[in-house]
Structure formats: C-alpha cells, structure tokens
Amino acid sequence: MSNATSTDLYEVTMAQSYLNEGMTRSATFSLFVRILPPDRGFLVCAGLDSVLDFLSAYRVDADDVEVFASVLGRRPEDLAPLLGLEFRGEVRAVPEGRVVLAGEPLLEITAPLPQAQLVETYVLNQLNHQTSVASKCARCVLAADGHPVVDFSLRRTHGIEAGHQAARLGAMVGFAGTSNVAAAHSEGLTAVGTMAHSYIEAFGTEEDAFRAFARSHPGPVTFLVDTYDTVRGVATAARVLRDLGLGPGCAIRLDSGDLGALAVQARTILDAAGLRKTRIVASGGLDEFAVDSLVRSEAPIDTYAVGTRIGVCADAPYLDSAYKLVEYDSRPVMKLSSAKVTAPGRKQVFRRPGYADLIALVDERPPPDGVPLLESVMREGRRVSERAELDTARQRFMTDLAALPPGARTIRAPTVPKAELSRRLSSLTADVRRYIEKNLLGGAHEAV
Amino acid sequence: MSNATSTDLYEVTMAQSYLNEGMTRSATFSLFVRILPPDRGFLVCAGLDSVLDFLSAYRVDADDVEVFASVLGRRPEDLAPLLGLEFRGEVRAVPEGRVVLAGEPLLEITAPLPQAQLVETYVLNQLNHQTSVASKCARCVLAADGHPVVDFSLRRTHGIEAGHQAARLGAMVGFAGTSNVAAAHSEGLTAVGTMAHSYIEAFGTEEDAFRAFARSHPGPVTFLVDTYDTVRGVATAARVLRDLGLGPGCAIRLDSGDLGALAVQARTILDAAGLRKTRIVASGGLDEFAVDSLVRSEAPIDTYAVGTRIGVCADAPYLDSAYKLVEYDSRPVMKLSSAKVTAPGRKQVFRRPGYADLIALVDERPPPDGVPLLESVMREGRRVSERAELDTARQRFMTDLAALPPGARTIRAPTVPKAELSRRLSSLTADVRRYIEKNLLGGAHEAV
C-alpha cells in the first residue's frame, strides 16, 4: 500500500465517478480557515512540507486498488481507471512560517479534477493540525517575551507523529529546545531535559539523587526540587551545587504549586547561596495564558517548559478549515447553503502594511503597496524549489511577527486584523450567487 | 534507529544514571488518571495493544546510542551501559475496552528500574491519547441511543496515525463504520462514505451529480443535499432515487443548518415520494452533546456521522494521566508536594456491583463481591496471551457499559462513581507520608 489509502472513502468514489464521466479537466481547490479560534489574532502557516512530500510521492498502485476494491466490496477491475494515477498538478501556497488571517487561502491546488479531489483528506489533515500547533507555539513565544521556551509535549500528544511535529513546529517559531530525542536528532534541534520525581523517589533523598545525577552527567544539570517540599528542595539543590562547585549554566525546576511565588522564594535562596547564575525553569500545565501571567507578574523564571496544552493545542485542537472547489474547467463555483458560503475563483492574497490584507483573484494586479503571499511551490507534481530549511521558516515567522499590529499579538482577547475582498472578487461572488439562485435552483442544467 | 528514540531525553539521562549507580532493582510504575475531564462519567481503557507491541520490540541498539550521544553532546562510549537494553519486565493492566474510574491504575509496569523508566514517554502517550478518544467515542454511542454512529474524523485528527486510532477506537466501542480507507482495511471495519459539495459543484446541478454517482456506484448510494438549498436538494434526491428505482438502503446526507428541523422536512419529502426506507444521515460538527440533543428531540435522523470533535477529543484533548513510581526495591514510595500526592505500592482494583470499586494493594484478598480489573498481560517482556481482537474489546466494553449506573452514562453533568481506597492502602499512604515528613524532610538518608 502506498500513501493513497490514507484517505476518506468518498474521495475514492468521487474520483472514480469523475474518471467514468470523463470529468478530468482542471479544478482548483482552495484551503483556508473560515474563522480563527477564540483568543487567536493570527495563524502561522505550517504543514506545507509534509503536503509536498505526500503529493510528490502520490501514486495509486495495484495494492491500493485492491484495498479500495476490498473496502467497497467491488472487484479491482471496477476501479481500474484509478490505477497508476499520480499527482501532476500545480500547488500555490503561503510558505511555512508566514502569518495569515482568517479567510486567506493557505494553499491552492490546481490539477485534473480526480487528482485534486483524491488528495483532499491528507492535505487538510496536515495543514490543519500543523498550522494549529504552530500558531499555539507562536503565542507561547510571544507570551514569554524573550525568555526561552522549550517543548515537553511528547507524552501527551496524539501519537508519536504528532509529538514529532510539535517539536518541529515549536522550533519553527523560536522554541529553544525540545525533550523529544528523535525529533531533536532528525530536525537538528537542541535536546533538553531534567529529571523526574521518580528519580528522586528511587534514591529516597533529594541530596542523594542530585549528587548521583551530577556524577553521571558532567556539565550543567537541572535539579527537580518539588518532590517533597519545594523550598527545602531548593535549599538542598543549592547546597549540592555549591559543594560540587557547579552553578553557572545549572538550573532548578519547579513543576507544581504557585510557580510565581515559589520562583521568588527559590531566587532568594539561590542568590543567598551565591548562585546568581543558576537559572529557574518552570513547568507543569503551562500554556501561553499561564506564561503571560507569570511574565507580567515579573516572576523570576528564566525558562518556560510547555507541554501537554501546547502539543494538543488544548483550547483549540482543530481549526475551522476547508478545502473548497473554487473553479472547475474555468468555471468559478461556490457553495450557498447555510452560513458557509465560499468565494469562488482562484485567488491571491496581497499583504499591505499593518496587515490590511486584500484577498483578490489570482490574475488581479497587486495594489501598489501589496505583496503577494501565495507562491508557486509545485508544478506538474514536482517541487519547484528545494525543501525549505526550518531556519528559513523561522526567519519568515520572525519577520511577519515583527510587522504584526500590537493588538493581534495580545494573548487574551486580541484585536484580529481582517482581510478585505477585492472589488472584483466581491463582484464575482455576487454574480455566481445570482447565477446559482436563478439557474441551478431554478432547475436549469447548464453551468455559468 | 529503533523505537527507543521516541522518548523524552530525561528518561535516557535518568536510566544512564541508574545504571552507573547500580540501581537496577525492581521498580513498579503505576499509570492512572487523577481526575476525569468535565462531563465524563467514566473512561474506556485503550492503547494497551500499542503499548505491548512497543515493549515487545523495545531494544536500545547501537544506532539509538549514537542518537542519544549526539543529542547529549557526548561520546557513544559514555552511554555504553544502555546498549542492548531490552524490556524484560512484567505488565499488569486493565484490558482494552473495560471501563475504569479516576484514580484506578490502567496499567502497572514492574521491571528493573532503568527499563521501567525508559518506556515511560511512549506508554503515557499511547494510553493517554487512546483512552481519551475511546471514552469520547463511547459517549457518542451512548448519546445516539441505538442509532448507528460512523467516524469521519481523518481530515482533522492530529496526523494520520491519530486518525487510524480514532477509527479503530470508534469501532471498539460500537461505531458502525469509518470513512478511513486504510483503517477500515487493516482493522476489518466497514468503510462508509458519501460525496462532497465539490462533487455537486463540479457537475453544476445536483441532479446531474446524483445521476452520475449512481451510474458509477451500483448498490446503495448516499446523496448530499445541502450544497445550494437543502429542501430543494432533498426533493431532487427523491426524484432521482425514484426515477432510478433506488431507495431502500440509500440515504440523503444533511451537513449544515438546523439538522433537526431539516431532518423533519427531509423525512416528509422522502415519505411523500414513497421513499420510506431511504435513510437520513446527519453530519457537520457533531459530537455527543449535539447527538444527544438531536436524539432527545426525536429528530428523524437514522445515522450520525461524527468527525473533527471526536477525532481530536475537542472538549478534553488530553487526560490528567500520570506514570508514577510506587515501589522501588520493595520500598513503597510517593510524591508529597502540592495537591498531586500519589498513593504508594503495587495495586489492584476490585470492581464491586454498581461500580463501588475498591483500589487495594496487589496482595490484598478480594472483597467477597469484588472482581479484579488488572490482569497479567506481559511477563519477562513477552505477551502472556494472544493479541486481543477488536471484537473481544468491544464485548468487554458492552458488558461494562451495561453495568454502569445510569447517572454515569449521562451525557451532560454525569454522576461520577468514585473508587474507594482499601483500609490497608490508606494506612500505607499515611505511613509513608509520616516517614517522608520525619526522615526525608528531616534530613535522614535511609529509606523506609
């Protein structure tokens, strides 16, 4: 089986029908997020690299056809038109790390209709999840206001693959390290770690545990101080660090209780012991809201370790994303029912100063102060450029972040910039709506 | 690289220190959920099969040691004690599909300390995520009150691996099918699917699209009716179904708007067309709360398709789970700081009628009406029994569900049964706490 079976069944049945009907002309699907989750002022694009890997390798082989036939209760011969199908389309997308707003296409795929349809499930899955986590991580970096943030999420992400992505996406927006060994190794990230409560408990006393850890690990160590009683734990850590002549580069970790108040007490104890260069790491259920409160209260915490809530994007574990057909065979299309109206046509987004973004049709002239966000990243099923480095994506994020209006950077109740539709796009939307109301709902069968 | 690098770095540094110190005696770690998320009356155990696969294959090979050394900035020779380490321990666990309560161990691992520590991250990751999703799916089945529930979550789960698990876990608790092709094939599930709005839009009119779909797919079809105007869409679907002599086994799908009210209108139209056996499928942002409301309002919906909110477990995307050292070298241990006190010692849970569960020490005599929940599933690193079939787990779930008090089955604000600690366990907890307060916090170094 290739990756072609990682799909919803209906992509297969629709593609089969398109092939049977000879409906293989060019279609464009547009992927965007309808509205941002609460407390989000922006999104950070992510997942494109995974999507391009998938599309490059996409091919329905004989094993896939067997699987399709088997789950449909049909004979493989019935699905023969799908055999050998590859993705040969064009992808225009906003590069990883760039900041986008609600309604702006993150990606547009233009390909023969069956191809563009078959890849929907995977493309949505990756862009949705990765953009969601990257955006959450970005808010942690903002909240930490210059303090290092590190990723401890692997134990509670939705599987190992999701943990790997969380580590990578954190690094993309500026995290200083990750506890995830495999991700650190394969993505070239800084691996970080301390010790668990079980480690202290196995030794019995904190002092024995701290001394043993330092024996095994030359260089800076981080001692966990809240197993029995935090203030006593800090005092013990300070004594051991002094005895061993350690301190600079070393740290203590607070993992429970009132982190702000305990950090003040810990700082006092460490300073009194002459350990002014011993740092304080805080962890335990932290997210951007908690980090923001701690930073605003000027808690003497040096490093924030975020985990569970970031890795699962706890307050918004999915985005209201959609992969919508906007054009088929040069005919703009849209959906009308309920509140989910989509604007038709292939699009471009022009960023203007202050994030006064303009969503326009792809062939519109850029406004004088506007820069296009979507770039051509794949043609005829092949990547147009080299695989992007994580550093490049981080640089893009940092540049876009610097230009973001202060209100959108706020952690709680941000002011959300809103993209405008160009006059031509608004007018096309109205035209297509009128056409559908008059002709399709009226019963006529031909298309606009 | 083997699976040994799917870990937090601190598991590696702690294990290395244990080996250097000769601390390789038997340790028991206990995995449990401290408190249930809001609106949860119970949990459904899941993930054990993945955990046992991982533990069976666990081995630190030379490539892993290279990775460890590389991320630690050390030489592979420094980590030589880890080379060749395998998991040779014992696992006692509650089988997949069984219902458990807060505080009850889902799993206990007893192994030489470095082994039991090294596997923590993966074990927590899988049991946490899978139990969380299985429990959410179980609530959907309860809410649907006998109506079939199907899984449409793949496009928004946290990666493809998480999507596969959602499909499997739904089936474990009684879902009737999944849209996930790969999962349906490899887990032997019923694959289900309909058509997308893009399919209608590509054809232009609903009638052309419905007829084309029926041409390609002999047998029952499901027509999506809300692309332009739902009521007209249902009328068109009814006309096409009648013209083609279809109906029984076929369905229409509502995917937006007021699903309850639209289902009433759709039922009226279908019945008037003589299509009494054409079913109504509802989808679009459904979770157990929405399904519960629709079922209570007696909406004429036959099948509920749940997706995003279930696959990501939207209202509780993680559990407050912990993997805690409870015994080392026959010495019971616990953590004292903050509210996170853990009870020491190896444990067993006895289920008594009405879920009056008793958490006891492993060597306690069962109460007369109590049945043990934890079973021995792995000894010396090998599975004790065959891999569990999904059907077996489903049977366990159905049996446990039938015995669950009605209050715990409620979708909103359930009455949560609470497990009691046995007298011996309470007394041991008090003893260990006294010991720590007197000896470890007092400065003495020997252990209880």
Interface residues (C-beta under 8 A of the other chain):
Chain A: M1 T5 S6 T7 D8 L9 Y10 V12 T13 M14 Q16 S17 Y18 N20 E21 M23 A27 F29 V67 F68 S70 V71 L72 G73 L113 Q117 E120 T121 Y122 L124 N125 Q126 N128 H129 V133 F152 L154 R155 R156 T157 H158 G159 I160 E161 A162 G163 Q165 S179 N180 V181 A182 A184 H185 A191 V192 G193 T194 M195 A196 H197 S198 Y199 E201 A202 F203 G204 T205 E206 E207 D208 A212 F213 R215 S216 H217 G219 D226 T227 Y228 D229 T230 R232 G233 S256 G257 T308 R309 V312 C313 A314 P317 Y318 S321 K324 L325 Y328 R331 V333 M334 K335 L336 S337 S338 A339 K340 I436 L440 L441 A444 H445 E446 A447
Chain B: M1 T5 S6 T7 D8 L9 Y10 E11 V12 T13 M14 Q16 S17 Y18 N20 E21 M23 A27 F29 V67 F68 S70 V71 L72 G73 L113 Q117 E120 T121 Y122 L124 N125 Q126 N128 H129 V133 F152 L154 R155 R156 T157 H158 G159 I160 E161 A162 G163 Q165 S179 N180 V181 A182 A184 H185 A191 V192 G193 T194 M195 A196 H197 S198 Y199 E201 A202 F203 G204 T205 E206 E207 D208 A212 F213 R215 S216 H217 G219 D226 T227 Y228 D229 T230 R232 G233 S256 G257 T308 R309 V312 C313 A314 P317 Y318 S321 K324 L325 Y328 R331 V333 M334 K335 L336 S337 S338 A339 K340 I436 L440 L441 A444 H445 E446 A447
